[in-house]
Amino acid sequence: MTDKLKLLEIFPNPKPERDYTVIHEAPEFTSLCPKTGQPDFATIRIEYIPDKFCIELKSLKFYLNSYRSDGIYFESVTNKILDDLAEICKPRFMRVTAKFNVRGGIGSVVEAEYKR
């Protein structure tokens, strides 16, 4: 288990017999460009259909904040977040959408999905 993954906590799904969607948005996500070292800012949207477990929000906040000093590309961080969250809560479905602020005149949106 990676150090980042250890930050995440889960709790039992209160309604595991029902499909319902949970959406979390983190509008203050920050990581670093691995080429320039400059900060990249994004809104991270996490949508999932829980199975047996849900993601605890305070731990999700600490997990996302742990990327602030990491040099990582948009595509990599989006997929890493999806991999970690899917591993910890094993949802029926999950989508992570990372909408990065405009940099150099170009805006970027990266979307990754997990389906069980």
N, C-alpha and C positions, 0 to 999 in steps of 0.2 A: 504494500500500500504506500503510495507516494505521500510526502508531507502535506501537499495540498488536499489530497483526498481525506486525510485525517481530520481536516477542519470541518468536514461536512457531517451533519447529524440528521437522522431520520426519526420519524415517529409513525406509529400504526395508522393506516388509512382508516378514518372513522366510518367509511361506507364502501368497503372493498367489493361488495356485490354490484355496485353501480359504476358505469362509465360516466365520468365527469371530468371537465378540464380545469386545470389549475394554471393560472398565468401569473408570472412574476416579471416585473420590469425593473431593471437597475439602470437608471439614466446617467449614473456618474462613474461608469466603468473606465478604468485607465490601465494601459500597458505602455510599453516603450517600443518604438520602431527599432528593430535590430540593426538597421543600416545607419540610421542617423542618431539614435539615442534620444530622439525627441518623443514627447508623450503623444500617444494616440488616445482619443476619447471616443467612447461609444455608449449607446444604449443597448443593453443586453436584454432580450426578451426570451423567457423560458416558458414554454407551453408544454404541459404533459398530462397524460391520463394515468393517474397512479394505479398501482396494483395493490400490493400489501402495505406499501410505505409511502409517506410524503416527506418532502424536504423541509427541514426546520429553517426558518427565515434568518435568524441571527447567524447561524452557522453559514448559510449561503452568502450573507453579506461579508463575513470574514474571508470566506473562500474567494469571492470575486475580488475583494480588496488585496488579496495576496499576489495578484498579477501586476500591481502598480510599478514594481521595479524590474519586471521581467521583459527582456527583449524578445519579442515573439511576433510573428506575422499574423495578420488578421485571420487568415484561413486556418492557421495552426491553433490559435487560441480558441476560436469558435468550436473547432472539432474536439479540442482537449476538454473544454467545458462540457460538451455533450457527452463525451466518453466517461468523464468522471461522475457526472450526475446520473447517467444511466447505470453505471456500475453500482453506485451507492443505493439507489432506490428501486432499480429494476422495474421501470414503468411499463405500461402497455404500449405507450407511444410517447415520444418526446421530440420537440423541435426547439433548437436554439437559433435565434436570429440576432446577429450582431450588426447594428447600424452605426458605422463609424463616421465621425464628423469629417467634413470636407478637408482635404489636405492636398495642396498643390493643384487646386481646382477640380479635384475628383472626389466624389463621395463613394463609399463602398458599403455594400450590404452583403454579409455572408450568412447563409442559412444552412443548417445541417440537421438531419432527421435520424431518429432511431425508431425502428418498429420491431416489436417482438413477434 
